[in-house]
Amino acid sequence: MAKRIELYQEAAKRMAISPDACMEQIRRCSISSKFGYEGTDPASLAAIVGMDADWGAAAFAELRSTGFIKTDWARFKWYQPSGKQLDDKIAELAAIEAAAIIRLSSMDCAPALPVIRALAENFLEEADGGDTIGTSLAHNRMMLAIVSATGELRLMEDYVKHASLAVAYAVAARLEAADLEGMKRSANVIVDLIGTPEPRDCAAEAVAMRLHPREPVIA
């Protein structure tokens, strides 16, 4: 249990806009493809934002650990998934989230519900604000809590592996105002139905938030 909780807390902590404005600038530029398919290294990172070598080394390590920089043979490259690659990743997340919701329907998950509801409320606030990155991060924090509530370490490990910070930013780059409105409706259904004996609609809305966000199952 301790390992699962630690894994959840660390993953949830990462799902946030960086307090370092230079780091946040680099995250957003990388996902918007402003760096193209060029390789990268600590020195080039520091040069982009006019910082020193120590900052570049720390930023490089953080960007690798959060999925923004990938290893391509002996070369470090920016994470820039194709449309299909991102679709596949989103489908993997949706499948795990739906499985977690189904699992919770047969458990006493009452202790986890206040946290899930608070995170859902935070998601709704972010969506109301219209910032797609903030909304995507809040969505992931809510779903991390749902998956963690199952108590299943392997499921949590699998989810955290797929739900990287870089993926959350890549998803955000796709979202539009109509998507946020649909996701808000789905989130409200999830909050109402999570942990009940009839999880199908709840799981379906979780899938909708990923695969067709502007089209909730229950309008």
Buried (B, 14 or more C-beta within 10 A) or exposed (E): EEEBEEBBEEBBEBBEBBEBEBBEBBBBBBBEEEBEEEEBBBEBBBEBBEBEEEBBBBBBEBBBEBBBBBEEEEEBBBBBBEEEEBBEBBBBBBBBBBBBBBBBBEEEBEEBBEBBBEBBBBBBEBBEEEBBBBBBBBBBBBBBBBBBBBBBBEBBEBBBEBBBBBBBBBBBBBBEEEBBBBBBBBBBBBBBBBBEEEBEBBBBBBBBBBEEBBEBBBE
